Amino acid sequence: MASLLLATDLDRTLIPNGPQPESPGAREALARLVAHPGVTLAYVSGRHRELVEDAMAEWSLPRPDYVIGDVGTTIWRVPGQGDWTRDADWEAAIGADWSGRTGGELAERLSDLPGLVLQPPDRQNRHKLSWFLPGDADTPSLATEIHQRLAALGVETRLVFSIDETADQGLLDVLPARASKLHAIEALVARLGIATDDTVFCGDSGNDLEVLVSALPAVLVANATGPVRQAARDGAGAAGTTAQLYCASGGFLGMNGCYAAGMLEGIAHFHPWTEAAMTAKERSA
Ligand SMILES: [Mg+2]
């Protein structure tokens, strides 16, 4: 039987919470596809578990088999019934980059840096230390200073700077060097024993770029901004993975290529057998 691991970002990729309209029926067609027994579904998000569950309820999202949360620092298995199971092996693997230290311990070494303010406790976890910073912060010099201080502790970090445009609020996640959406997806692919070609990733923004330009088949939805689209194309060109990147443009199934419609378009591009599963008539009586 055909099999597929569908790994997708949530906000503004599967969840239509951007300025563009969502094509009617797009999410329903995606739900039909993921109901196919050959499809394994993984959500890949910056959200933590509770916020993923909130989104699933608010937007009627299909129940996933796995959730990669907190920007790749947690992997959850989500059984059909019963509680979510946290992947301790993954957390041990990335924890080695921090020499076993927790986010709280690292926070003490950084708290005097000008402009850095800790985000609320529910945005922190053992391997994710999240700060607010001014929208105009000098991020290159901040990054140098943070790397220097933490390297002295034997801690290897990945710094992810972003901007909450609605609030002109700078954001910084301090993560173990190996913790990322891409590495977490690769760990999942290895665990499931799935061929790289039998996966597809869907995303929309800068924090998806590492996966979009990787060797994994990947879809950029049409509501992505022009600069993100350009960065994805340039990055894939430089990495030699242009054939593994599909930028949705609309027209497939008469839809606009944004959000779930773009996912469908790109998934069908890489895996043509899926179109029948998307468009199958509901079989329920
Ligand atoms: Mg997104």
Residues whose N, C-alpha, C, O or C-beta is under 5 A from the ligand:
A	BS01	MG	D9 L10 D11 R12 T13 D204 S205
